[in-house]
Amino acid sequence: MTRSDTDTREQFRPDDHPTDHFLLTTVVGSYPKPKWLNRADELAEDDDSKFDADDLQEAHDDAARCITHEHERAGLDTVVDGEMRRNEMVEFFAHRIDGYDFNGRVKVWGHNYFDKPSVVDEVEYDEPWLVDEFEFTSEAAEKPVKVPITGPYTLASWSFNEVYDTEADLAYDLADLVNEEIEKLVEAGAQYIQIDEPALATTPDDHAIVGECLERIVAGIPEDVRIGLHVCYGDYSRIYPELNDYPIDEFDVELCNGGYEQIDVFTEPEFEPDLALGVVDAHTAEVESVAEIKENVKEGLKVVPPEKLTISPDCGLKLLPREIAYGKMENMVKAVREVEQELDDGEIDIAPTPAKAD
């Protein structure tokens, strides 16, 4: 199923879009931080520094404005601030949710650490998590702004649970909080929300728990608000076709890094939500050519027709050099615009959409 019969995609088509066909372009969320912002974060943590909270706020504002404009300059249809105010996708939200506490940093992989939180009391919603961030970015942007939110299943899975009987119970309570946050974001004008659930790729047998979380997340959310789900890596055959039952408008997959070996997973049975397809690799520090990206875009047309295809990088780009990240976005948009023109001109064959059974 899909969340509704409402076309949530067409609202993001630019008024001056030059072709009849429209493939929505976006980014997953994170983006390389300017080096000076990293230095500002360090200064703010230095007790001997005169760099205070107001200075850090100004630095975050400047960086968010800078990256939002960088996304627009690349030509994206919907933009994000690159998550300039966020440190890590779980830690950032746990600091804003009553019931979480922190015990110290743990090693994730390589030389990367994060402050893994513990749930020490029942989780509760207090102050909005992202509304200020969204309002600032919307004010800075000329394009529509997408809001990525770490999903409740990942927030539960990547935390120590010291209170709830099961991780699922924790995830369901967190899903209710995400629903409250989205309500606040919608009141502030948000029309495009992306739920990030990377933990699902590592524990795909829990797809039913994620489905229940999503039901809670979208409860009461207007049908014209676009809800996407991003899941990176993993064996997608272990959650397909079950994901067709998720109440979402769009499913975002990471397939470029794997050479689209799993693209056929989504062709039988029919893929029901819109497909957001990664067409540039977030893990290689080389900018793909426009010609190469065009071929990657066409992989998505094996699964859905053009009016159901969104194009993005595989995942967040924060680990790449900034000039590489920008080059990938710029070439991605160029490739998409060329594919749209070729679709208008009838130069690309599109597989017929199977007729739905009565």
C-alpha positions as CSV (number, residue, x, y, z in Angstrom):
1,M,0.0,0.0,0.0
2,T,1.0,3.6,0.0
3,R,0.0,6.1,2.6
4,S,-2.7,7.7,0.5
5,D,-3.8,8.4,-3.1
6,T,-2.6,12.0,-2.7
7,D,0.2,13.0,-5.1
8,T,2.7,14.4,-2.6
9,R,5.5,14.8,-5.1
10,E,4.2,17.3,-7.7
11,Q,4.2,20.1,-5.1
12,F,8.1,20.1,-5.3
13,R,8.2,20.6,-9.1
14,P,9.7,24.1,-9.8
15,D,7.3,26.5,-11.5
16,D,9.8,27.0,-14.3
17,H,10.7,23.3,-14.7
18,P,11.6,23.0,-18.5
19,T,10.4,19.5,-19.2
20,D,7.1,17.6,-18.9
21,H,8.8,14.8,-17.1
22,F,9.9,15.5,-13.5
23,L,12.3,13.4,-11.5
24,L,12.5,14.8,-8.0
25,T,16.1,15.5,-6.9
26,T,17.1,15.6,-3.2
27,V,19.8,14.6,-0.8
28,V,19.6,12.1,2.1
29,G,20.7,14.5,4.7
30,S,24.2,14.9,6.1
31,Y,26.9,16.8,4.3
32,P,30.6,17.7,5.0
33,K,30.9,20.4,7.5
34,P,33.1,23.4,6.7
35,K,36.4,23.1,8.4
36,W,35.8,26.3,10.3
37,L,32.7,24.9,11.8
38,N,34.6,21.9,13.2
39,R,37.0,24.3,14.7
40,A,34.1,26.3,16.2
41,D,32.8,23.1,17.8
42,E,36.2,22.5,19.3
43,L,36.5,26.0,20.7
44,A,33.1,25.8,22.3
45,E,34.2,22.7,24.2
46,D,37.4,24.3,25.4
47,D,37.0,25.7,28.9
48,D,39.9,28.1,28.3
49,S,38.4,29.6,25.1
50,K,36.4,32.8,25.0
51,F,34.2,31.2,22.3
52,D,30.8,31.0,23.9
53,A,27.3,29.6,23.2
54,D,26.3,32.7,21.2
55,D,29.4,32.4,19.0
56,L,28.6,28.7,18.4
57,Q,25.0,29.6,17.5
58,E,26.3,32.1,14.9
59,A,28.7,29.6,13.5
60,H,26.0,27.0,13.1
61,D,23.7,29.5,11.5
62,D,26.3,30.6,9.0
63,A,27.2,27.0,8.2
64,A,23.5,26.0,7.7
65,R,22.9,29.0,5.5
66,C,26.1,28.2,3.5
67,I,25.3,24.5,2.9
68,T,21.6,25.2,2.1
69,H,22.7,27.6,-0.6
70,E,25.3,25.1,-1.8
71,H,22.5,22.6,-2.3
72,E,20.5,25.1,-4.2
73,R,23.5,26.1,-6.4
74,A,23.8,22.4,-7.3
75,G,20.2,22.6,-8.6
76,L,18.5,20.3,-6.2
77,D,14.7,20.5,-6.1
78,T,14.5,20.0,-2.3
79,V,17.3,20.9,0.1
80,V,18.6,20.2,3.6
81,D,21.0,22.2,5.7
82,G,23.4,19.3,5.7
83,E,22.7,18.6,9.3
84,M,25.2,21.3,10.3
85,R,23.8,21.4,13.9
86,R,23.8,17.7,14.4
87,N,26.8,15.7,15.7
88,E,25.5,12.1,15.4
89,M,22.2,10.7,14.3
90,V,21.2,9.0,17.6
91,E,23.1,11.1,20.1
92,F,21.6,14.4,18.7
93,F,18.0,13.2,19.3
94,A,18.7,11.4,22.6
95,H,19.9,14.7,24.1
96,R,16.5,16.1,23.3
97,I,14.3,13.3,24.6
98,D,13.5,13.0,28.3
99,G,14.4,9.6,29.6
100,Y,17.8,9.3,28.0
101,D,21.1,9.6,29.8
102,F,24.8,9.3,28.6
103,N,27.6,7.1,30.0
104,G,30.5,8.0,27.8
105,R,31.8,7.4,24.3
106,V,31.9,4.0,22.6
107,K,33.7,2.9,19.5
108,V,31.5,2.4,16.4
109,W,34.1,1.5,13.7
110,G,37.6,2.5,12.8
111,H,38.5,5.6,14.7
112,N,34.8,6.7,15.0
113,Y,33.1,7.1,18.4
114,F,29.8,8.2,19.6
115,D,28.2,8.9,22.9
116,K,25.9,5.9,23.1
117,P,22.9,6.8,25.2
118,S,21.0,4.8,27.8
119,V,17.2,4.8,28.4
120,V,17.0,5.2,32.1
121,D,13.3,6.3,32.4
122,E,10.2,6.2,30.2
123,V,10.8,8.4,27.2
124,E,8.8,11.6,27.0
125,Y,8.4,14.6,24.6
126,D,9.4,17.9,26.0
127,E,10.6,20.7,23.7
128,P,10.6,20.4,19.8
129,W,13.7,18.8,18.4
130,L,13.9,20.3,14.9
131,V,11.4,23.1,14.5
132,D,13.9,25.9,15.0
133,E,16.3,24.2,12.6
134,F,13.6,23.8,10.0
135,E,12.3,27.4,10.3
136,F,15.9,28.8,10.0
137,T,16.6,26.7,6.9
138,S,13.3,27.5,5.3
139,E,14.0,31.2,5.8
140,A,17.4,30.8,4.2
141,A,16.2,28.6,1.3
142,E,14.4,29.4,-1.9
143,K,13.7,25.7,-2.5
144,P,11.5,23.4,-0.4
145,V,13.3,22.0,2.7
146,K,13.3,18.3,3.5
147,V,13.6,17.2,7.2
148,P,15.5,14.0,8.0
149,I,14.6,12.4,11.4
150,T,16.3,9.4,12.9
151,G,13.6,6.8,13.3
152,P,12.4,5.2,16.5
153,Y,13.6,1.7,15.7
154,T,17.1,3.0,15.2
155,L,16.9,5.2,18.3
156,A,15.9,2.2,20.3
157,S,18.3,-0.3,18.7
158,W,21.4,1.9,19.1
159,S,20.8,2.7,22.7
160,F,21.1,0.8,26.0
161,N,17.7,-0.1,27.2
162,E,17.5,-0.1,31.0
163,V,13.8,0.4,31.5
164,Y,11.5,-1.2,28.9
165,D,10.6,-4.9,28.9
166,T,11.5,-5.2,25.2
167,E,13.2,-3.0,22.6
168,A,10.0,-3.0,20.6
169,D,8.1,-1.4,23.5
170,L,10.8,1.3,23.6
171,A,10.5,1.8,19.8
172,Y,6.8,2.2,20.0
173,D,7.0,4.9,22.6
174,L,9.6,6.7,20.6
175,A,7.4,6.4,17.5
176,D,4.7,8.3,19.4
177,L,7.3,11.1,20.2
178,V,8.3,11.2,16.5
179,N,4.7,11.7,15.6
180,E,4.5,14.7,18.0
181,E,7.6,16.2,16.5
182,I,6.3,15.8,12.9
183,E,3.0,17.5,14.0
184,K,5.1,20.4,15.2
185,L,7.1,20.5,12.0
186,V,4.0,20.4,9.9
187,E,2.5,23.3,11.9
188,A,5.8,25.2,11.0
189,G,5.3,24.4,7.3
190,A,7.2,21.2,6.7
191,Q,5.9,19.1,3.7
192,Y,8.7,16.6,3.3
193,I,9.8,14.3,6.2
194,Q,12.4,11.5,5.9
195,I,12.5,8.8,8.6
196,D,16.0,7.3,8.7
197,E,16.1,3.6,9.9
198,P,19.6,2.2,9.2
199,A,19.2,-0.3,12.0
200,L,16.6,-2.1,10.0
201,A,19.2,-3.2,7.5
202,T,21.1,-5.0,10.3
203,T,18.1,-6.7,11.9
204,P,15.6,-7.1,9.0
205,D,13.6,-9.7,10.8
206,D,12.1,-6.8,12.8
207,H,10.4,-5.3,9.7
208,A,7.0,-5.7,11.4
209,I,8.2,-3.6,14.4
210,V,9.2,-0.9,12.0
211,G,5.9,-1.1,10.3
212,E,4.0,-0.6,13.5
213,C,6.3,2.3,14.4
214,L,5.5,3.9,11.0
215,E,1.8,3.5,11.6
216,R,2.2,5.4,14.9
217,I,4.4,8.1,13.2
218,V,1.9,9.0,10.4
219,A,-1.2,8.9,12.6
220,G,-3.0,12.2,12.1
221,I,-0.4,13.6,9.7
222,P,-2.0,15.3,6.7
223,E,-2.0,13.2,3.5
224,D,-0.3,16.0,1.5
225,V,2.8,15.8,3.7
226,R,5.4,13.5,2.0
227,I,6.8,10.8,4.2
228,G,9.9,8.9,3.1
229,L,11.8,6.0,4.7
230,H,15.5,5.7,4.2
231,V,17.2,2.4,4.8
232,C,20.9,2.0,3.8
233,Y,22.9,-1.2,3.1
234,G,21.7,-4.7,3.9
235,D,19.9,-7.5,2.0
236,Y,16.8,-5.8,0.9
237,S,15.2,-9.1,-0.1
238,R,14.7,-9.7,3.6
239,I,12.3,-6.8,3.9
240,Y,10.7,-7.0,0.5
241,P,7.8,-7.2,-0.4
242,E,6.9,-6.5,3.3
243,L,7.9,-2.9,2.9
244,N,5.0,-2.5,0.5
245,D,2.8,-2.6,3.6
246,Y,4.5,0.4,5.2
247,P,2.4,3.6,5.3
248,I,5.0,5.7,3.4
249,D,5.1,7.7,0.2
250,E,8.7,7.0,-0.7
251,F,11.3,4.3,0.0
252,D,14.9,5.4,-0.2
253,V,17.5,2.7,-1.0
254,E,21.3,2.6,-1.2
255,L,22.2,0.5,-4.3
256,C,24.8,2.5,-6.2
257,N,27.6,1.2,-3.9
258,G,26.6,-2.4,-4.7
259,G,26.4,-1.9,-8.5
260,Y,22.6,-2.3,-8.5
261,E,22.9,-6.0,-7.9
262,Q,19.7,-5.9,-5.8
263,I,17.6,-3.8,-8.2
264,D,15.6,-6.8,-9.3
265,V,14.5,-7.5,-5.7
266,F,12.0,-4.7,-6.2
267,T,10.5,-5.8,-9.5
268,E,8.4,-8.7,-8.3
269,P,5.8,-8.2,-6.9
270,E,5.1,-4.6,-8.0
271,F,6.9,-1.9,-6.0
272,E,4.1,0.2,-4.5
273,P,5.6,3.4,-2.9
274,D,7.7,5.9,-4.9
275,L,11.3,4.8,-5.2
276,A,14.1,7.2,-4.0
277,L,17.2,5.8,-5.7
278,G,20.8,6.5,-4.8
279,V,22.7,7.2,-8.0
280,V,26.1,8.4,-6.7
281,D,28.2,6.5,-4.2
282,A,28.6,8.2,-0.8
283,H,31.7,6.1,0.0
284,T,33.9,6.9,-2.9
285,A,35.9,10.1,-3.2
286,E,35.5,10.4,-6.9
287,V,32.8,12.3,-8.8
288,E,30.9,10.1,-11.1
289,S,30.4,11.4,-14.7
290,V,27.1,12.7,-15.9
291,A,27.0,9.8,-18.4
292,E,27.5,7.2,-15.6
293,I,24.9,8.8,-13.4
294,K,22.4,8.7,-16.3
295,E,22.8,5.0,-16.5
296,N,22.3,4.7,-12.8
297,V,19.1,6.8,-13.0
298,K,17.7,4.4,-15.7
299,E,18.1,1.5,-13.2
300,G,15.3,3.1,-11.2
301,L,13.0,3.0,-14.3
302,K,13.2,-0.8,-14.1
303,V,11.2,-0.6,-10.9
304,V,8.9,2.5,-11.2
305,P,7.7,4.9,-13.9
306,P,9.3,8.4,-14.0
307,E,6.5,10.0,-12.0
308,K,7.3,7.7,-9.1
309,L,11.1,8.2,-9.2
310,T,13.2,10.4,-6.8
311,I,16.9,10.7,-7.3
312,S,19.5,11.2,-4.5
313,P,22.9,10.1,-3.4
314,D,23.1,6.6,-1.8
315,C,23.4,8.0,1.7
316,G,24.6,11.1,3.6
317,L,27.7,12.7,2.2
318,K,29.3,13.9,5.4
319,L,32.4,11.7,5.2
320,L,33.5,13.0,1.8
321,P,35.7,16.0,1.0
322,R,33.3,18.9,0.5
323,E,34.3,19.6,-3.1
324,I,33.7,15.9,-4.0
325,A,30.3,16.0,-2.3
326,Y,29.3,19.1,-4.3
327,G,30.6,17.6,-7.6
328,K,28.5,14.5,-7.0
329,M,25.3,16.6,-6.4
330,E,26.0,18.9,-9.4
331,N,26.6,16.0,-11.8
332,M,23.6,14.2,-10.4
333,V,21.3,17.1,-11.1
334,K,22.7,17.5,-14.6
335,A,22.2,13.8,-15.3
336,V,18.6,13.9,-14.1
337,R,17.7,16.9,-16.2
338,E,19.2,15.2,-19.3
339,V,17.2,12.0,-18.6
340,E,14.0,14.1,-18.2
341,Q,14.6,15.6,-21.7
342,E,15.3,12.2,-23.2
343,L,12.0,10.9,-21.7
344,D,10.2,13.9,-23.2
345,D,11.7,13.1,-26.5
346,G,10.8,9.4,-26.3
347,E,14.4,8.3,-26.4
348,I,14.2,6.1,-23.3
349,D,12.0,3.0,-23.2
350,I,9.9,2.7,-20.0
351,A,8.7,-0.7,-18.8
352,P,4.9,-0.8,-18.7
353,T,3.4,-0.6,-15.3
354,P,1.6,-3.9,-14.4
355,A,-2.1,-3.6,-14.2
356,K,-3.4,-3.9,-10.6
357,A,-5.6,-6.9,-9.9
358,D,-9.2,-6.1,-8.9
